[in-house]
Every structure is written in C-alpha cells, then in structure tokens.
Amino acid sequence: MEDKIRCAWCLSSDLYKEYHDNEWGKPVYDDATLFEFLILETFQAGLSWITILNKRENFRKAFDNFDYTKIAHYNDDKILDLLQDAGIIRNKLKIYSAVTNAQAFIKIQEEFGSFSKYIWNFADGKPIINNPPSLKEVPATTLLSDTISKDLKKRGFKFVGSTVIYAHMQATGMVNDHLASCWTRN
C-alpha cells in the first residue's frame, strides 16, 4: 500500500489513502450510495473532506444508514436529537437540508425511475476521464457541475452548489480526476 504513487491530497492519513484507493473516482450507480455521498458532500461544505471521513460512521448511525425513505420523514424530535449528536456536524441548516434533499431525491426517483439514471444522464451514462498532471489542474467546478447544481436547486435541493456537486461527481466516479501519475491509472 505504501509503495504506490497516489494523488497528493490523500497522503495525510491511512483513512484518506483507503478512501482514495477504494472509492474516490470509482463509478457508483447505486441510488443508496449516491444519496450517502450527496449527504456527506453537503455536510462537507466549508469543511475538509477528512473531517467528514472521520465522522462517516457516526453519520451512518445518526442518519439511519442514509436511508432516504426514513430521512424524508424525520420530524422535529429527530432533528433535535441530531443537533445534540456530537459525532456529526451539528449544523441546523445542513441537518434540515438532509431531510429536504431526501424528499427531493425520492421525487427524482419517481420521475426518472432512479436517481442514478437522472444524475448519470448528465454525463451520458459514463465517467468523464480527465488526466490532470497535477492538483493545480483539477478544477473545483465545471460547466457540467454548474448545470447539475442549477437543476438540483430547481428541484428543491439545498447545499448543492457547483463545488459540492463537482466533489460529488468526483466521489461517485462521474468524473475521474486521479492524477496522471496515480497508481489507479494503471
């Protein structure tokens, strides 16, 4: 594991390396996993991704394993419980947005058959493969993430700015931004 050349952003911890090697940039077509990453990315807004990764298991427990059908029905008592949970990010607006986003997620499933069909349609159903030579060439947003962000907002989603959406695209493999020198390219 240690002799591999990796993208420089993940070198600070074993958890980061494991995430980089096994998840980041790998295509995800499963609605449940797409929702999990969407919620994690919205909570990450303004924070570092390692903060979220360190709290991921706490998020899973607090948010019923990211079951969007349950989250869509959270009431004020459940939200108060979440606001008291030191294991997650206790941001009231982000917690409320998880409920709103679960409801909007279900509406997209009803309209398109699955969230996966909806989101992957923006990329013609296949990953966008970039080949950046360094981290400087990896964008924070693109025209595509702008388009997806606008569409999600129009559908009622919260905390889905273009930067959050581009990070979601990277995390779920809609876009592969592993550096050209990264072992995952081989």
C-alpha positions in Angstrom: 0.0 0.0 0.0 2.8 2.4 0.9 4.8 2.0 -2.3 2.1 3.2 -4.5 2.1 6.7 -6.1 -1.1 8.4 -5.1 -2.8 11.8 -5.6 -1.1 14.2 -3.2 -4.4 15.2 -1.5 -4.8 11.8 0.2 -1.3 11.3 1.8 -2.0 12.7 5.2 -3.8 9.7 6.7 -4.4 6.0 6.2 -8.2 6.7 6.1 -7.6 9.1 3.3 -5.5 6.7 1.4 -8.0 3.9 1.8 -10.8 6.2 0.6 -8.7 7.3 -2.4 -7.7 3.8 -3.3 -11.1 2.1 -3.0 -13.8 4.7 -3.5 -12.9 8.1 -5.0 -13.3 8.2 -8.7 -14.9 4.8 -9.0 -18.3 4.9 -10.8 -21.3 4.5 -8.5 -24.7 3.7 -10.0 -26.5 2.6 -6.8 -29.0 5.1 -5.5 -28.3 4.4 -1.8 -24.6 5.1 -2.2 -25.3 8.2 -4.4 -27.5 9.5 -1.7 -24.9 8.8 1.0 -22.3 10.8 -0.9 -24.7 13.6 -1.6 -25.5 14.0 2.1 -21.8 13.7 3.1 -20.8 16.3 0.5 -23.5 18.7 1.6 -22.2 18.4 5.2 -18.6 18.9 4.0 -19.4 22.3 2.5 -16.9 24.7 4.2 -15.0 21.9 5.9 -12.3 19.4 4.9 -13.2 16.1 3.5 -11.1 14.3 6.1 -13.3 15.8 8.8 -16.3 14.1 7.1 -14.5 10.8 6.5 -13.5 10.7 10.2 -17.2 11.1 11.1 -18.7 8.9 8.4 -19.6 6.0 10.7 -21.2 8.4 13.1 -23.2 9.9 10.2 -24.3 6.4 9.1 -25.6 5.6 12.6 -27.2 9.1 13.2 -28.9 9.1 9.7 -30.3 5.6 9.7 -27.6 4.3 7.4 -28.5 7.1 4.9 -31.9 5.5 4.3 -33.5 8.4 2.3 -37.0 7.0 2.8 -36.6 7.3 6.6 -34.8 10.7 6.4 -37.5 12.2 4.3 -39.9 11.7 7.2 -37.7 13.0 10.0 -39.7 15.1 12.5 -38.6 17.9 14.8 -37.8 15.4 17.6 -35.4 13.5 15.4 -33.8 16.8 14.2 -33.3 17.9 17.8 -31.6 14.5 18.5 -29.3 15.1 15.6 -28.5 18.6 16.8 -27.3 17.0 20.1 -25.2 14.3 18.4 -21.5 15.3 18.9 -20.5 12.6 16.4 -21.7 14.5 13.4 -21.6 18.1 12.1 -24.3 19.8 14.1 -25.3 22.5 11.6 -29.0 23.1 11.8 -29.4 24.2 8.2 -27.4 21.2 6.9 -29.5 18.8 9.0 -32.7 20.3 7.8 -31.3 20.1 4.2 -30.7 16.4 4.6 -34.5 16.0 5.1 -35.4 18.3 2.2 -32.8 16.6 0.0 -34.2 13.1 0.8 -37.6 14.3 -0.2 -36.3 15.8 -3.5 -34.3 12.6 -4.1 -37.4 10.5 -3.9 -39.2 12.8 -6.3 -36.4 12.4 -8.8 -36.6 8.6 -8.4 -40.3 8.8 -9.1 -39.8 10.9 -12.2 -36.8 9.1 -13.7 -37.0 5.6 -12.3 -33.9 6.1 -10.2 -31.6 8.9 -9.1 -28.8 7.2 -10.9 -30.5 7.5 -14.2 -31.1 11.2 -13.6 -27.6 12.1 -12.5 -25.7 9.9 -14.9 -27.7 11.3 -17.8 -25.7 14.5 -17.4 -22.6 12.5 -18.3 -24.2 10.4 -21.0 -24.1 7.4 -18.6 -20.3 7.0 -18.5 -17.4 8.5 -16.5 -15.7 11.6 -17.7 -12.0 10.7 -17.6 -9.6 13.6 -17.0 -5.9 13.2 -16.9 -4.6 16.1 -14.8 -0.8 16.2 -14.4 -1.0 18.0 -11.0 -3.6 19.1 -8.4 -3.4 22.6 -9.9 -5.2 21.3 -13.0 -8.1 19.8 -11.1 -11.0 22.2 -11.1 -13.3 23.0 -8.2 -16.2 23.4 -10.6 -17.0 22.9 -14.2 -19.8 23.9 -16.6 -21.3 20.5 -16.0 -21.3 20.8 -12.2 -22.9 24.3 -12.7 -25.6 22.7 -14.8 -26.3 19.9 -12.4 -26.3 22.3 -9.4 -28.8 24.6 -11.0 -31.1 21.7 -11.9 -30.9 20.2 -8.4 -31.7 23.6 -6.8 -34.6 24.0 -9.2 -35.9 20.6 -7.9 -35.7 21.8 -4.3 -32.2 20.5 -3.1 -30.2 22.6 -0.6 -26.4 22.9 -0.2 -25.8 21.7 -3.7 -23.6 24.5 -5.1 -21.4 23.8 -8.0 -18.3 23.0 -5.8 -20.3 20.5 -3.7 -21.7 18.9 -6.9 -18.2 18.6 -8.5 -16.9 16.9 -5.4 -19.9 14.6 -5.6 -19.1 13.9 -9.2 -15.5 13.0 -8.2 -16.5 10.9 -5.3 -19.0 8.9 -7.3 -16.8 8.4 -10.4 -18.9 10.6 -12.7 -15.6 12.3 -13.2 -12.2 10.7 -12.7 -9.6 13.3 -11.6 -6.9 10.9 -10.4 -3.6 12.4 -11.4 -1.8 11.0 -14.4 0.9 9.7 -12.1 -1.5 7.9 -9.7 -1.4 4.1 -9.5 -5.1 3.9 -10.1 -4.5 4.9 -13.7 -2.7 1.6 -14.3 
